[in-house]
Amino acid sequence: MLDNLLNLLALVLVAFVCGALGARLAGSSRRGCITSIVLGFIGALIGTLLSQKLGIKDFIYLKDIPVLWSIAGAAIFIAVLNFISGGRRR
């Protein structure tokens, strides 16, 4: 049971880092912890789909999450959200 909890905590931590870095790449740095975690998981989904479509594999995996593609996916997702909402709000 402790192993499952530690694995979940590691996944959340990796998602947080990927989401936060993706937000910085997209030019949006004012995000909370929960938002960064959600962005990391969404980025992992988008990044995995992109890597499969392009046929490019990631070489850095942490807890089965492709790190570079997750960061890229989060940045793309935030860029699309910024475009739809009319840009960054200050």
C-alpha positions in Angstrom: 0.0 0.0 0.0 2.9 2.4 0.8 4.4 1.6 -2.6 1.2 2.6 -4.4 1.1 5.8 -2.5 4.7 6.6 -3.3 4.1 5.8 -7.0 1.1 8.1 -7.0 3.1 10.9 -5.3 5.9 10.4 -7.8 3.4 10.7 -10.8 1.9 13.8 -9.3 5.4 15.4 -8.8 6.5 14.5 -12.4 3.2 16.0 -13.7 3.7 19.1 -11.7 7.2 19.7 -13.0 6.1 19.0 -16.6 3.1 21.3 -16.3 5.1 24.1 -14.7 7.9 23.9 -17.4 5.3 23.7 -20.1 3.6 26.8 -18.8 6.9 28.7 -18.7 7.6 27.7 -22.3 4.2 29.0 -23.4 4.9 32.3 -21.6 2.4 31.7 -18.8 4.1 31.5 -15.4 1.3 32.4 -13.0 -0.3 29.0 -12.4 -1.0 27.2 -9.2 0.2 23.8 -8.1 -3.1 22.0 -9.0 -3.2 23.7 -12.3 0.4 22.7 -13.1 -0.4 19.1 -12.1 -3.5 19.0 -14.4 -1.5 20.6 -17.2 1.2 18.0 -16.8 -1.2 15.2 -17.2 -3.0 16.8 -20.1 0.5 17.6 -21.6 1.4 13.9 -21.2 -1.7 12.9 -23.2 -1.2 15.5 -25.9 2.6 14.8 -26.1 2.1 11.0 -26.3 -0.4 11.4 -29.1 2.0 13.8 -31.0 4.9 11.5 -30.6 2.9 8.5 -31.9 1.7 10.6 -34.9 5.2 11.9 -35.7 6.9 8.6 -34.9 9.4 10.3 -32.6 10.1 8.5 -29.3 11.0 10.3 -26.0 14.2 9.2 -24.4 13.5 10.5 -20.9 10.8 8.7 -18.9 9.9 9.2 -15.3 7.3 6.8 -13.9 6.2 5.9 -17.4 5.6 9.6 -18.3 7.5 10.8 -21.4 9.0 14.0 -19.9 10.0 16.0 -23.0 6.7 15.2 -24.8 4.7 16.1 -21.7 6.4 19.5 -21.4 5.8 20.1 -25.1 2.2 18.9 -24.9 1.5 21.2 -21.9 3.1 24.2 -23.7 1.0 23.5 -26.8 -2.1 23.2 -24.7 -1.5 26.5 -22.9 -0.6 28.2 -26.2 -3.9 27.1 -27.6 -5.8 28.2 -24.5 -4.1 31.6 -24.7 -5.0 31.9 -28.4 -8.6 31.0 -27.7 -8.9 33.4 -24.8 -7.4 36.3 -26.6 -3.9 36.2 -25.2 -2.3 36.5 -21.8 -4.0 38.3 -19.0 -1.9 40.3 -16.6 
